[in-house]
Amino acid sequence: MDTREVTSFCRICNAMCGIVVTVDADTIVQVRGDTQHPLSRGYVCPKGRALGAFHHDPRRLDAPMRRDGDDWHRQDWPEAIADVSAALRGIIDESGPDAVAMYLASGSAFDSNGRR
């Protein structure tokens, strides 16, 4: 058994809670809050604790995909970014800049600050 612990941070939301990941060979066995992290102080939400399951899910996307009718095809990153950029530019040109917005996570940043 090649078990080790890796200190990292959760990337699901903008709170970026500190995590300790237990890894056996190449498999994530457990994710828990890092008690030494200066902001999250050991807290990590259920989504953060489920990172291992997300990482190993066979349905996980690890490259851009483009839908063509009912089929999905793998796309390279430069092409995907160009396609999204062109689509956003079209929306802005037609409806103005207020037609495009950005959403950042779920408010979990407040959880890590003790406002649970």
N, C-alpha and C positions, 0 to 999 in steps of 0.2 A: 504494500500500500504506500503510495506516494502522496500523503496528505500534507497540505500546507495552508497557511492563512495569508491572505493578501489584503492589505488595506487599500481602500479606494473610496469612491463617492458615487452615489446614485445619480443617474442622468435622466430620470423620468420627469422631474420638474425642476424649477429654478431654485429650490431650496438646497439642492446638492448635498443631501445628508451624508455624513460619513458612514461608511459601511466596512465590515470585515467579512471577507468572502472565504469560506472554507472550500478548498479545491482538492479533489482526489484525482490524480493523473490529469485528465482534461475535463473532468466533470465537476460542475459546481454542486456542492453538497448542501451548503447552507449559506444564507446571507443574514447578517444581524447588524444592528446598529453599533457604531464605533463609539465606545464610551469616552475615548480620548479626543474625539472631534470637538473643537471649541464652540461650535454653534449648535449642532444637533445633539451633542452630549449623550449619545447612545440611542436616540430616537430614530426610528425609520418606520415609515408607514407600511401598510400591507402590500402595496404595489412594490415598494422597494424590497421587502422581504421575499417577494415572488420573482425577483430578477433571474434566479437560476432556472425556474420553470420557463420563463419567457425566452431565455437564452438558448435552451435546449429544445424548445418546441419545434417539431419538424415543419410546421407551417410558417415559421419565422422568415421574414423577408430579409435577405442580406444584399440585395441589389435592386435597382429600380426596375419596375415592371410597367409595361404599357398594354392597355386593353385594346384589342382589335376585334370588335364584335363581342362574341362570347369567349374569345381566347385571350390569354395573357402571354406576353413575350418579354423576355429579359431585354433590358436596354442598358447601354453604357451610360456612365455618369454625365459626361459632357453633353450627350444628346438629351438626356432627361432634364438637365438643368436648362438647356436651351428651349426645350418644349414648354416647361413651366414658365420660364421667363417670357416667352412669346404669348402664352395664354394670359398671364397677368398684365402684360403690356396692352393686349387687346381689351381687357376689362377696363383698365384705367383710361385708355383712349376713348372708349365708348361711354363710360359712366363716371369718370372722374376719379381722383385718388381716394376719395372717401368710400369707394366701392370695395376697397381691399383693406383687410384688417389682419391682425395677428393675434393668436391666442396662446398664452403661455401657461400651461399646466392647469392645475386644479385648485390652487390656493393652499397646497400642502406646505408651502413655505411658512405659513403661519403655524402649522403643527410643530415644526422644528424649533420655533421660538417659544414654545410652552403655552400656546394659545389653543390647546386641544379642548 
